């Protein structure tokens, strides 16, 4: 076995399955009994080569079967047992299995399926030792272990692994025999050892597979390995991983489903990375002002340090957990960021300020504020989020998603035996790395010395609104990249060629037409402009001498040529953007860092500047879904 071969063969494999022969059913006093030939030495094409299961003495580990511990499942679902394996024996190089169905309603349903003609059976097994015959290009499994047998609706595809519900991938010992022409020192069997670290999912980046033709087997290997890598990096349940591999899910669809999984995680635990496991009483005990007073007065007033002992301890514990130094800053635990705020703290100052810069004149964003925490307010102060942008919260480390940068071509074969070269998909990657959004709010020293919970909640709500509006929202739309996220207007691939000057019905329709021609009008399509732009569009008629305005509804929240439209002062004069906003993904790492500043005019006005830093990034999955202009004008 060459070094190249060793790199290709996996050091770990999930338990495998293969279809077995038809099932024999009989009934007696003990219930429904089943007998079938579970395995043979028939060669099966796996993605790593041709597999043959040895049925020689000692090749099959019968411990599970002998110990009555091997179940009968339905569709390899370990949560759906329908019977047990009673025994097994080797007859003419075949493993013959005896089993029985349970006397349960579920097993009776399965018996009815069997009586109705469902006779497909599949065996799940683990590989322990494989011997490679290089000359014959065959991999003989010299040591393997049956785990279960399943009655299945559709037999498993033998070219891919299945049964990962059992657990993680398991080590496989690989034995190699060499070609006679190779050096004699390779005569001894060798064991492959490779790093346990999974190759980063980003290794697919910028692979232009359209430049060369590859076999279907090679394409399947790449797809499978990419899914394994993605699932490991993003800690995806092994059952989901198995389904993606088994069902032949494309990487583009995997990316979409991966977003679904991570979005649901974020909803349940929006700041998981910064959780400390605080109890409810400890969460309520935490005082933001005590911590800020310790930062602000610490060098001058030891009592401020003593009073904030609990808060400082939490910050240090969180810094240790995140493997980062807090320095002169304060890290706020997730439990504090998600604790509910009292609606009474939302006085006219904060309410007016939020509504003045956020669509929705009715003030609907303040409904049920008593159930909101810092993170909830953050989410509800953003135009792009209200338009449908997706939010991934509680992230840890960098996040990578695959994307399809080109389509596979379809070629019709001229006749049997005619060579065909088909273009494969071009694969790339999208990554998200934490970038720090900073917002500063000023409070008086008099307010800071108070102990009112409502004052603390007011400051937290103000910071959340600042970060959402002046930080994340602006970056998602106009971010320049580098230290800040890359926003819609600066992303390569976004259509920037549309003309909105002297706005007309035809010119506005050209925006969704551009996205639609790229098959990019997907979920949550909509428009955003500034309020002056909304006024221009409201005065423009689709048809002359009629009351058919392009923009219908109010200036803050309406519709434009049938799609939802919102206005935001994050947009510059003349800006108009159309897009499918669920193709824009906002990632949050759920770590809030606070520090204080008394420099400049703050010292003279007895104010303290509270600086909040929130780690976020923006990713646009499909740039062709967005169309923008900077020249919206009435004439």
C-alpha positions as CSV (number, residue, x, y, z in Angstrom):
1,X,0.0,0.0,0.0
2,X,1.5,3.3,-1.1
3,X,1.5,6.5,1.1
4,X,-1.0,7.9,-1.4
5,X,-3.3,5.0,-0.8
6,X,-3.0,5.4,3.0
7,X,-4.1,9.0,2.7
8,X,-7.1,8.0,0.7
9,X,-8.3,5.2,2.9
10,X,-10.1,6.6,6.1
11,X,-8.6,5.8,9.5
12,X,-12.1,5.7,10.8
13,X,-15.4,4.4,9.4
14,X,-19.0,4.5,10.5
15,X,-20.7,1.1,10.9
16,X,-21.9,-0.1,7.4
17,X,-24.9,-1.8,6.0
18,X,-25.6,-4.0,3.1
19,X,-28.8,-5.5,1.7
20,X,-29.4,-9.2,2.5
21,X,-31.5,-11.9,1.0
22,X,-35.2,-12.4,1.2
23,X,-36.7,-13.1,4.6
24,X,-38.5,-16.3,5.6
25,X,-41.4,-15.7,7.9
26,X,-43.1,-18.3,10.1
27,X,-45.4,-18.2,13.1
28,X,-45.5,-20.5,16.1
29,X,-46.6,-20.3,19.8
30,X,-43.7,-18.0,20.6
31,X,-44.7,-15.4,18.0
32,X,-43.4,-14.4,14.6
33,X,-40.0,-16.0,13.8
34,X,-37.7,-14.8,11.0
35,X,-34.9,-16.6,9.3
36,X,-32.7,-15.1,6.6
37,X,-29.2,-15.1,5.1
38,X,-27.7,-11.9,6.5
39,X,-24.4,-11.7,4.7
40,X,-22.2,-13.5,2.1
41,X,-18.9,-13.0,0.5
42,X,-20.4,-11.1,-2.4
43,X,-18.3,-8.0,-3.3
44,X,-19.8,-4.7,-2.6
45,X,-18.5,-1.4,-4.1
46,X,-17.9,1.1,-1.3
47,X,-16.6,4.6,-1.8
48,X,-13.2,3.5,-0.6
49,X,-13.0,0.3,-2.8
50,X,-14.5,-3.1,-3.4
51,X,-15.4,-4.7,0.0
52,X,-15.7,-8.5,0.7
53,X,-16.8,-9.8,4.1
54,X,-14.8,-12.8,5.1
55,X,-16.9,-15.8,6.5
56,X,-13.9,-17.8,7.5
57,X,-13.7,-19.1,11.1
58,X,-13.0,-16.3,13.5
59,X,-13.7,-13.5,11.1
60,X,-17.1,-12.7,12.5
61,X,-17.4,-11.5,16.1
62,X,-20.6,-13.2,17.5
63,X,-20.4,-11.7,21.0
64,X,-23.4,-9.4,20.6
65,X,-25.6,-12.1,19.0
66,X,-24.5,-14.8,21.4
67,X,-25.3,-12.4,24.3
68,X,-28.8,-11.7,22.9
69,X,-27.8,-8.1,22.6
70,X,-28.3,-7.5,18.8
71,X,-31.7,-6.0,18.1
72,X,-34.0,-6.1,15.1
73,X,-34.7,-2.5,14.0
74,X,-36.9,-0.8,11.5
75,X,-35.0,1.3,8.9
76,X,-31.8,1.2,11.0
77,X,-33.5,3.4,13.6
78,X,-32.1,2.7,17.0
79,X,-35.2,4.3,18.5
80,X,-37.5,1.9,16.7
81,X,-36.7,-1.7,17.8
82,X,-39.2,-4.3,16.6
83,X,-37.5,-7.5,17.6
84,X,-34.3,-9.4,18.7
85,X,-31.8,-11.6,17.0
86,X,-31.9,-15.1,18.7
87,X,-28.9,-16.7,17.1
88,X,-26.7,-16.9,14.0
89,X,-24.5,-19.5,12.2
90,X,-22.3,-19.8,9.2
91,X,-23.6,-22.0,6.4
92,X,-21.7,-22.2,3.1
93,X,-19.9,-18.9,3.7
94,X,-23.1,-17.2,4.6
95,X,-24.3,-15.8,8.0
96,X,-27.7,-17.2,8.6
97,X,-29.7,-15.3,11.3
98,X,-32.7,-16.4,13.4
99,X,-34.8,-13.6,14.9
100,X,-38.2,-12.9,16.4
101,X,-40.6,-9.9,16.4
102,X,-41.8,-8.4,19.6
103,X,-45.4,-8.8,20.7
104,X,-46.0,-5.0,20.5
105,X,-48.3,-2.8,18.5
106,X,-45.3,-1.5,16.6
107,X,-44.0,-5.0,15.8
108,X,-47.5,-6.0,14.7
109,X,-47.5,-3.1,12.3
110,X,-44.2,-4.4,10.9
111,X,-45.6,-7.9,10.6
112,X,-48.5,-6.6,8.6
113,X,-46.0,-4.9,6.3
114,X,-44.1,-8.2,5.9
115,X,-47.4,-10.0,5.1
116,X,-48.1,-7.3,2.6
117,X,-44.9,-8.0,0.7
118,X,-42.2,-5.9,2.4
119,X,-39.3,-8.4,2.5
120,X,-36.3,-6.1,2.4
121,X,-33.7,-6.7,5.1
122,X,-30.4,-4.9,5.8
123,X,-27.6,-5.8,8.2
124,X,-25.6,-3.2,10.1
125,X,-22.0,-4.0,11.1
126,X,-18.7,-2.6,12.2
127,X,-15.4,-3.1,10.4
128,X,-12.4,-3.9,12.6
129,X,-9.6,-5.2,10.3
130,X,-9.4,-4.9,6.6
131,X,-6.8,-6.6,4.3
132,X,-6.1,-5.1,0.9
133,X,-5.1,-7.2,-2.0
134,X,-3.4,-4.6,-4.3
135,X,-3.2,-6.9,-7.3
136,X,-6.9,-7.7,-7.3
137,X,-8.0,-4.3,-6.0
138,X,-10.1,-5.9,-3.3
139,X,-10.5,-5.1,0.4
140,X,-11.3,-8.2,2.4
141,X,-12.7,-7.6,5.9
142,X,-10.9,-10.1,8.0
143,X,-12.5,-9.0,11.3
144,X,-16.1,-7.6,11.6
145,X,-19.0,-7.5,14.0
146,X,-22.7,-7.5,13.3
147,X,-24.5,-4.8,15.3
148,X,-28.1,-5.2,14.2
149,X,-30.4,-6.2,11.4
150,X,-33.2,-4.1,10.0
151,X,-36.4,-4.5,8.1
152,X,-36.2,-1.6,5.6
153,X,-38.5,0.1,3.2
154,X,-35.7,0.9,0.8
155,X,-32.5,-1.1,0.9
156,X,-29.4,1.0,1.9
157,X,-27.2,2.2,-0.9
158,X,-24.1,0.0,-0.5
159,X,-21.8,2.8,-1.7
160,X,-22.2,4.8,1.4
161,X,-22.0,4.2,5.1
162,X,-25.1,4.0,7.3
163,X,-26.0,3.3,10.9
164,X,-24.1,6.2,12.4
165,X,-26.8,6.3,15.0
166,X,-24.7,3.8,16.8
167,X,-22.2,6.6,17.6
168,X,-19.1,8.3,16.3
169,X,-16.9,6.8,13.6
170,X,-14.8,3.9,14.8
171,X,-11.2,3.0,14.2
172,X,-10.4,0.5,11.4
173,X,-7.1,-1.4,11.2
174,X,-5.9,-1.6,7.6
175,X,-3.6,-4.4,6.4
176,X,-1.9,-4.2,3.0
177,X,-0.3,-6.7,0.7
178,X,2.1,-5.3,-1.9
179,X,2.5,-5.9,-5.6
180,X,5.4,-8.3,-6.4
181,X,7.3,-5.5,-8.1
182,X,7.3,-3.3,-5.0
183,X,10.2,-3.3,-2.5
184,X,10.5,-6.3,-0.2
185,X,10.5,-4.1,2.9
186,X,6.7,-3.7,2.4
187,X,6.0,-7.4,2.8
188,X,4.9,-7.1,6.4
189,X,1.4,-6.0,7.3
190,X,1.2,-2.4,8.4
191,X,-1.3,-0.5,10.4
192,X,-2.5,2.9,9.2
193,X,-2.3,5.7,11.8
194,X,-3.4,9.2,10.9
195,X,-4.3,12.3,12.9
196,X,-7.7,12.3,14.6
197,X,-8.2,15.8,13.5
198,X,-10.7,16.2,10.8
199,X,-9.6,18.3,7.8
200,X,-11.2,21.7,8.0
201,X,-14.4,22.0,6.0
202,X,-12.8,25.0,4.3
203,X,-10.5,22.7,2.3
204,X,-13.2,22.7,-0.4
205,X,-12.6,26.5,-0.9
206,X,-12.1,27.6,-4.5
207,X,-11.7,24.1,-5.9
208,X,-12.7,24.7,-9.5
209,X,-13.8,21.1,-10.3
210,X,-15.1,22.3,-13.6
211,X,-11.6,22.4,-14.9
212,X,-11.3,18.6,-15.0
213,X,-13.6,15.7,-15.3
214,X,-13.8,13.3,-12.4
215,X,-15.6,10.0,-11.9
216,X,-18.8,9.7,-10.1
217,X,-17.0,7.7,-7.4
218,X,-14.5,10.5,-6.9
219,X,-17.4,13.0,-6.7
220,X,-19.2,10.9,-4.1
221,X,-16.0,10.7,-2.1
222,X,-15.6,14.4,-2.1
223,X,-19.3,15.0,-1.2
224,X,-19.2,12.5,1.7
225,X,-15.9,13.8,3.1
226,X,-17.2,17.4,2.9
227,X,-20.3,16.4,4.9
228,X,-18.2,14.6,7.5
229,X,-16.0,17.6,7.9
230,X,-18.9,20.1,8.1
231,X,-20.7,18.0,10.7
232,X,-17.6,17.7,12.8
233,X,-16.7,21.4,12.7
234,X,-20.3,22.4,13.4
235,X,-21.1,19.6,15.9
236,X,-24.0,18.2,14.0
237,X,-25.8,15.1,15.4
238,X,-24.6,11.9,13.8
239,X,-28.1,10.9,12.8
240,X,-28.4,14.1,10.7
241,X,-25.0,13.4,9.2
242,X,-26.0,9.9,8.2
243,X,-29.2,11.1,6.6
244,X,-27.3,13.6,4.5
245,X,-24.8,11.0,3.3
246,X,-27.4,8.2,2.8
247,X,-29.9,10.3,0.8
248,X,-27.3,11.8,-1.5
249,X,-27.9,15.4,-0.3
250,X,-26.0,18.0,-2.3
251,X,-23.6,20.3,-0.6
252,X,-25.8,23.2,-1.5
253,X,-28.7,21.6,0.3
254,X,-26.5,20.6,3.2
255,X,-25.5,24.2,3.6
256,X,-29.2,25.3,3.7
257,X,-30.1,22.6,6.3
258,X,-27.0,23.4,8.3
259,X,-28.2,27.0,8.6
260,X,-31.6,25.6,9.8
261,X,-29.9,23.6,12.5
262,X,-27.7,26.4,13.7
263,X,-30.5,28.9,13.6
264,X,-32.6,26.7,15.9
265,X,-29.7,26.3,18.2
266,X,-29.3,30.0,18.4
267,X,-33.0,30.5,19.3
268,X,-32.7,28.1,22.1
269,X,-29.3,29.3,23.4
270,X,-28.5,32.7,21.8
271,X,-25.3,33.2,23.9
272,X,-24.2,29.7,24.6
273,X,-20.5,30.5,24.5
274,X,-20.8,32.9,27.4
275,X,-23.0,30.8,29.6
276,X,-21.6,30.2,33.1
277,X,-24.4,28.1,34.5
278,X,-25.6,30.8,36.9
279,X,-28.7,30.0,38.9
280,X,-31.8,32.2,38.6
281,X,-31.0,33.9,41.9
282,X,-27.4,34.5,40.9
283,X,-28.6,35.9,37.6
284,X,-31.0,38.4,39.3
285,X,-28.2,39.2,41.8
286,X,-25.8,40.3,39.1
287,X,-25.5,44.1,39.0
288,X,-24.2,45.8,35.9
289,X,-23.7,49.1,37.7
290,X,-21.6,47.5,40.4
291,X,-19.3,46.1,37.8
292,X,-19.1,49.4,36.0
293,X,-18.5,51.2,39.2
294,X,-15.6,48.8,39.9
295,X,-14.1,49.6,36.5
296,X,-14.6,53.3,36.8
297,X,-13.7,53.9,40.5
298,X,-11.6,50.9,41.2
299,X,-8.2,52.6,41.5
300,X,-9.7,55.3,43.7
301,X,-12.3,53.4,45.7
302,X,-11.5,49.9,47.1
303,X,-15.1,49.7,48.3
304,X,-16.3,49.6,44.6
305,X,-14.1,46.6,44.0
306,X,-15.4,44.8,47.1
307,X,-19.0,45.5,46.2
308,X,-18.5,44.0,42.7
309,X,-16.8,40.8,43.9
310,X,-19.4,38.6,42.4
311,X,-19.5,40.4,39.0
312,X,-15.7,40.5,38.8
313,X,-15.6,36.7,39.6
314,X,-18.1,36.1,36.8
315,X,-16.0,38.1,34.3
316,X,-12.8,36.2,35.2
317,X,-14.6,32.8,34.9
318,X,-16.0,33.8,31.5
319,X,-12.5,35.0,30.3
320,X,-11.0,31.6,31.4
321,X,-13.8,29.7,29.6
322,X,-13.3,31.7,26.4
323,X,-9.5,31.6,26.7
324,X,-9.1,35.3,26.5
325,X,-8.0,38.1,28.8
326,X,-10.5,40.6,29.9
327,X,-7.8,43.3,30.8
328,X,-9.6,46.4,31.9
329,X,-12.9,45.2,30.4
330,X,-15.8,43.3,31.9
331,X,-17.3,40.2,30.2
332,X,-21.1,39.8,30.8
333,X,-22.4,36.2,31.3
334,X,-25.1,35.0,28.9
335,X,-27.6,34.5,31.7
336,X,-27.6,38.3,32.3
337,X,-28.0,39.1,28.6
338,X,-31.1,37.0,28.3
339,X,-32.8,37.9,31.6
340,X,-36.1,39.7,31.0
341,X,-36.4,43.5,31.4
342,X,-39.2,45.4,33.0
343,X,-41.4,47.3,30.4
344,X,-41.4,50.3,32.7
345,X,-37.8,51.1,31.9
346,X,-38.8,51.8,28.3
347,X,-39.5,55.5,28.8
348,X,-40.1,58.0,26.1
349,X,-36.4,58.7,25.5
350,X,-35.5,55.2,24.5
351,X,-38.9,54.5,22.8
352,X,-38.8,57.6,20.6
353,X,-35.1,57.0,19.8
354,X,-35.8,53.5,18.7
355,X,-38.8,54.3,16.6
356,X,-37.2,57.2,14.9
357,X,-34.6,54.9,13.4
358,X,-36.6,51.7,13.0
359,X,-39.5,51.0,10.6
360,X,-42.9,50.5,12.1
361,X,-44.6,53.7,13.2
362,X,-47.1,51.9,15.4
363,X,-44.4,51.0,17.9
364,X,-45.2,47.3,17.6
365,X,-41.5,46.4,18.4
366,X,-42.2,47.3,22.0
367,X,-45.0,44.8,22.4
368,X,-44.2,42.3,25.2
369,X,-41.0,44.1,26.1
370,X,-41.3,42.7,29.6
371,X,-40.3,39.3,28.1
372,X,-37.2,40.8,26.3
373,X,-33.6,40.6,27.4
374,X,-30.6,42.4,25.9
375,X,-30.4,39.9,23.0
376,X,-34.1,40.1,22.2
377,X,-34.0,43.9,22.0
378,X,-30.9,43.6,19.8
379,X,-32.8,41.4,17.4
380,X,-35.8,43.7,17.2
381,X,-34.0,46.9,16.4
382,X,-32.6,45.8,13.0
383,X,-34.1,46.5,9.6
384,X,-32.3,43.6,7.9
385,X,-33.5,41.2,10.5
386,X,-37.1,42.5,10.1
387,X,-36.8,42.0,6.4
388,X,-35.9,38.3,7.0
389,X,-32.1,38.1,7.5
390,X,-31.2,34.9,9.4
391,X,-29.5,35.0,12.7
392,X,-27.1,32.4,14.0
393,X,-26.4,33.0,17.7
394,X,-24.2,31.4,20.3
395,X,-21.4,30.6,17.8
396,X,-18.0,29.4,18.9
397,X,-14.9,29.8,16.8
398,X,-15.0,30.4,13.0
399,X,-17.9,29.0,11.1
400,X,-17.7,27.6,7.5
401,X,-20.4,26.8,5.0
402,X,-20.0,25.3,1.6
403,X,-21.5,27.0,-1.4
404,X,-22.0,26.1,-5.1
405,X,-20.3,28.6,-7.3
406,X,-21.2,26.9,-10.6
407,X,-23.7,24.4,-11.9
408,X,-23.0,20.9,-13.2
409,X,-23.5,20.7,-16.9
410,X,-25.7,18.1,-18.6
411,X,-24.4,16.4,-21.7
412,X,-26.4,14.0,-23.9
413,X,-24.5,10.9,-25.0
414,X,-24.4,10.6,-28.8
415,X,-24.5,6.8,-28.7
416,X,-23.5,3.8,-26.7
417,X,-19.7,3.8,-26.1
418,X,-19.4,7.5,-27.0
419,X,-17.1,9.3,-24.5
420,X,-18.8,12.1,-22.6
421,X,-17.1,14.7,-20.4
422,X,-19.5,16.3,-18.1
423,X,-18.7,19.5,-16.2
424,X,-19.0,19.1,-12.4
425,X,-20.1,21.6,-9.8
426,X,-17.7,24.3,-8.8
427,X,-17.4,24.3,-5.1
428,X,-16.4,27.1,-2.7
429,X,-16.8,28.2,0.9
430,X,-18.2,31.0,2.9
431,X,-16.8,31.6,6.3
432,X,-17.8,33.8,9.3
433,X,-15.2,35.1,11.7
434,X,-16.1,37.3,14.8
435,X,-15.7,41.0,14.3
436,X,-16.3,43.5,17.0
437,X,-19.1,46.1,16.9
438,X,-18.7,49.0,19.4
439,X,-21.4,51.2,20.8
440,X,-20.9,53.9,23.5
441,X,-23.6,55.4,25.7
442,X,-23.1,58.2,28.3
443,X,-24.5,58.1,31.8
444,X,-24.2,60.6,34.5
445,X,-22.1,59.8,37.6
446,X,-25.1,60.4,39.7
447,X,-27.1,57.7,37.8
448,X,-24.2,55.3,38.0
449,X,-24.1,55.7,41.8
450,X,-27.7,54.6,42.1
451,X,-28.7,50.9,42.6
452,X,-32.0,51.0,40.7
453,X,-32.5,47.9,38.6
454,X,-34.6,50.0,36.2
455,X,-31.6,52.3,35.6
456,X,-29.4,49.3,34.7
457,X,-32.1,47.9,32.4
458,X,-32.4,51.3,30.7
459,X,-28.7,51.4,30.0
460,X,-28.6,47.8,28.7
461,X,-31.6,48.5,26.4
462,X,-30.0,51.6,25.1
463,X,-26.7,49.7,24.3
464,X,-28.7,46.9,22.6
465,X,-30.5,49.4,20.3
466,X,-27.2,51.2,19.5
467,X,-25.4,48.0,18.6
468,X,-28.4,46.8,16.5
469,X,-28.9,50.0,14.6
470,X,-25.6,51.7,14.3
471,X,-23.5,48.5,14.4
472,X,-25.0,45.4,12.9
473,X,-27.7,46.9,10.7
474,X,-25.3,49.4,9.1
475,X,-22.6,46.7,8.6
476,X,-25.0,44.3,7.0
477,X,-26.0,47.0,4.5
478,X,-22.8,49.0,4.0
479,X,-20.0,47.2,5.7
480,X,-16.6,47.5,3.9
481,X,-15.0,44.3,5.1
482,X,-11.7,43.9,6.9
483,X,-12.2,44.8,10.5
484,X,-16.0,45.1,9.9
485,X,-18.3,42.7,8.2
486,X,-18.8,42.9,4.4
487,X,-22.2,44.3,3.7
488,X,-24.6,44.0,0.7
489,X,-23.4,47.1,-1.1
490,X,-19.7,46.0,-1.1
491,X,-20.1,42.3,-1.8
492,X,-18.8,41.0,-5.2
493,X,-21.5,39.5,-7.3
494,X,-24.3,41.8,-6.1
495,X,-25.9,43.6,-9.1
496,X,-24.9,47.2,-8.9
497,X,-25.8,48.2,-12.5
498,X,-29.4,49.1,-12.2
499,X,-30.5,52.7,-12.8
500,X,-33.0,54.2,-10.4
501,X,-32.6,57.8,-11.6
502,X,-35.9,59.4,-12.7
503,X,-37.5,56.4,-11.1
504,X,-40.2,54.7,-13.2
505,X,-42.3,51.5,-13.0
506,X,-40.0,49.9,-15.6
507,X,-36.8,50.8,-13.9
508,X,-38.0,49.6,-10.5
509,X,-39.2,46.3,-12.0
510,X,-35.8,45.8,-13.5
511,X,-34.5,45.1,-9.9
512,X,-36.5,41.9,-9.2
513,X,-36.1,40.9,-12.8
514,X,-32.3,40.9,-12.4
515,X,-32.5,38.7,-9.3
516,X,-35.2,36.5,-10.9
517,X,-33.1,35.8,-14.0
518,X,-30.5,34.3,-11.7
519,X,-33.1,32.1,-10.0
520,X,-32.4,34.2,-6.9
521,X,-35.9,35.4,-5.8
522,X,-36.2,33.1,-2.8
523,X,-37.7,33.4,0.7
524,X,-38.4,36.9,2.2
525,X,-37.7,39.2,-0.9
526,X,-38.0,42.9,-0.1
527,X,-36.8,46.5,-0.5
528,X,-35.0,49.0,1.7
529,X,-34.3,52.7,1.0
530,X,-34.1,55.8,3.1
531,X,-37.2,57.7,4.0
532,X,-36.6,60.3,1.3
533,X,-36.4,57.5,-1.2
534,X,-39.7,56.1,0.1
535,X,-41.3,59.5,-0.5
536,X,-40.0,59.7,-4.0
537,X,-41.4,56.2,-4.8
538,X,-44.7,57.1,-3.1
539,X,-45.2,60.0,-5.5
540,X,-44.4,58.0,-8.6
541,X,-47.3,56.4,-10.4
542,X,-47.2,53.1,-12.2
543,X,-49.7,54.5,-14.7
544,X,-50.1,58.1,-15.6
545,X,-53.2,60.0,-14.5
546,X,-54.1,57.3,-11.9
547,X,-53.7,56.8,-8.2
548,X,-51.3,53.8,-8.5
549,X,-48.2,54.8,-6.5
550,X,-45.1,52.6,-6.8
551,X,-44.7,52.6,-3.0
552,X,-47.9,51.7,-1.3
553,X,-48.5,51.9,2.5
554,X,-46.8,54.3,4.8
555,X,-43.3,55.8,4.4
556,X,-41.8,53.5,7.1
557,X,-43.3,50.1,6.1
558,X,-45.1,49.5,2.8
559,X,-44.8,47.5,-0.4
560,X,-43.1,48.2,-3.7
561,X,-44.2,46.4,-6.9
562,X,-45.7,43.6,-4.8
563,X,-42.7,43.1,-2.4
564,X,-42.4,44.3,1.1
565,X,-40.6,47.6,1.5
566,X,-39.0,49.4,4.5
567,X,-37.2,52.6,5.0
568,X,-34.1,53.1,7.2
569,X,-31.8,56.0,7.8
570,X,-28.9,53.6,7.6
571,X,-29.3,54.0,3.8
572,X,-27.7,57.1,2.2
573,X,-29.6,59.4,0.0
574,X,-30.3,57.7,-3.4
575,X,-29.8,54.2,-2.0
576,X,-32.3,51.5,-3.1
577,X,-31.7,47.8,-2.5
578,X,-33.8,44.7,-3.4
579,X,-33.0,41.3,-2.2
580,X,-34.0,37.9,-0.8
581,X,-33.0,38.8,2.7
582,X,-32.8,35.3,4.1
583,X,-29.7,34.8,2.0
584,X,-28.1,37.3,4.4
585,X,-26.9,35.6,7.6
586,X,-25.9,37.4,10.8
587,X,-23.6,35.5,13.1
588,X,-23.4,36.4,16.8
589,X,-20.8,35.0,19.2
590,X,-22.8,36.0,22.2
591,X,-20.1,37.7,24.2
592,X,-20.7,41.3,25.5
593,X,-17.7,43.1,26.7
594,X,-18.0,46.4,28.6
595,X,-15.5,49.1,29.6
596,X,-15.6,52.7,30.7
597,X,-14.2,56.0,29.5
598,X,-14.1,59.4,31.3
599,X,-11.8,61.2,28.9
600,X,-12.4,64.5,27.1
601,X,-15.6,66.3,27.7
602,X,-17.0,63.5,29.9
603,X,-14.8,64.5,32.8
604,X,-16.1,68.1,32.6
605,X,-19.7,67.1,32.5
606,X,-19.5,64.4,35.2
607,X,-20.4,61.6,32.8
608,X,-19.2,58.1,32.3
609,X,-19.0,56.6,28.8
610,X,-19.9,52.9,28.8
611,X,-18.5,51.1,25.8
612,X,-20.1,47.9,24.7
613,X,-18.4,45.5,22.3
614,X,-20.4,42.7,20.6
615,X,-18.9,40.1,18.3
616,X,-20.7,39.6,15.0
617,X,-20.2,38.9,11.3
618,X,-22.3,39.0,8.2
619,X,-22.4,36.4,5.4
620,X,-24.2,36.7,2.0
621,X,-24.8,33.2,0.7
622,X,-25.9,34.1,-2.8
623,X,-24.9,37.6,-3.9
624,X,-27.0,37.3,-7.1
625,X,-30.1,37.6,-4.8
626,X,-29.4,41.3,-4.2
627,X,-29.7,44.2,-6.6
628,X,-28.7,47.8,-5.4
629,X,-28.4,51.3,-6.7
630,X,-27.2,54.6,-5.4
631,X,-29.0,57.0,-7.7
632,X,-32.6,56.9,-6.8
633,X,-34.1,60.2,-7.7
634,X,-37.4,61.8,-8.7
635,X,-36.1,63.1,-12.0
